[in-house]
């Protein structure tokens, strides 16, 4: 039993994504000089609450695909997770 649980420990690295999102929340504030990237086309697009569903499903999809990747290819899972986290950090530094 203990050996089985030990095999799933690498899945805990998925918690790195919400941890990185905490940094984004801390960095994403309007203090200082801020440039808006909103265009006139953006203002013409209406907000429809129903589109929140695919947005939230995206997080479920990414988590599910990473878990599937874990069960199919552990090395690929690690590489994909490192790449995803590196991309998040790079975006947070730029944004």
SULDABEL-V446916 format. One record per residue. OMEGA is omega in degrees with one decimal (NA if undefined). D_FIRST is the distance of its C-alpha to the first C-alpha in Angstrom with 1 decimal. Layout:
# SULDABEL-V446916
omega=[OMEGA	OMEGA]
d_first=[D_FIRST	D_FIRST]
This chain:
# SULDABEL-V446916
omega=[-178.4	179.4	178.1	178.4	179.9	-179.9	-178.3	-179.2	179.1	176.5	177.5	177.7	174.6	178.3	176.6	-177.8	176.0	178.1	177.7	178.5	175.1	177.6	179.3	179.2	179.9	-177.8	-173.6	176.6	-174.2	179.6	178.5	-179.6	-177.7	176.5	178.5	178.7	-179.8	179.0	177.5	177.6	177.9	-178.5	-178.8	-179.5	-179.1	175.0	176.8	-177.1	-178.3	-178.9	172.6	-178.0	177.7	178.6	178.5	179.1	178.8	179.2	176.6	-179.7	-179.5	179.1	179.4	-179.9	176.6	178.4	176.4	177.4	178.5	-177.6	-178.4	-172.7	-175.2	178.6	177.2	176.8	-179.2	-179.5	179.6	-179.5	177.3	178.7	178.8	-179.7	177.2	176.9	177.6	179.4	179.5	178.5	-179.9	179.0	-178.7	-176.8	NA]
d_first=[0.0	3.8	5.4	5.2	6.4	8.7	10.1	11.4	13.1	16.4	16.8	17.8	20.9	22.1	23.1	25.8	27.8	28.4	28.9	31.6	33.1	33.7	35.9	37.8	38.6	39.9	42.0	43.3	46.2	49.9	51.3	53.7	55.1	53.3	54.3	53.7	52.8	53.8	56.5	58.9	56.9	53.8	56.0	57.1	53.6	53.0	49.8	48.1	45.1	43.6	42.7	40.2	37.9	37.6	37.3	34.3	32.8	33.1	30.4	28.1	29.0	28.4	24.9	24.1	25.6	23.7	20.3	21.6	22.7	19.3	17.8	21.0	22.0	20.1	23.2	25.4	23.2	23.7	27.4	27.9	26.4	28.5	31.5	31.1	30.8	33.8	35.8	35.1	36.2	39.3	40.2	39.9	42.2	44.7	44.8]
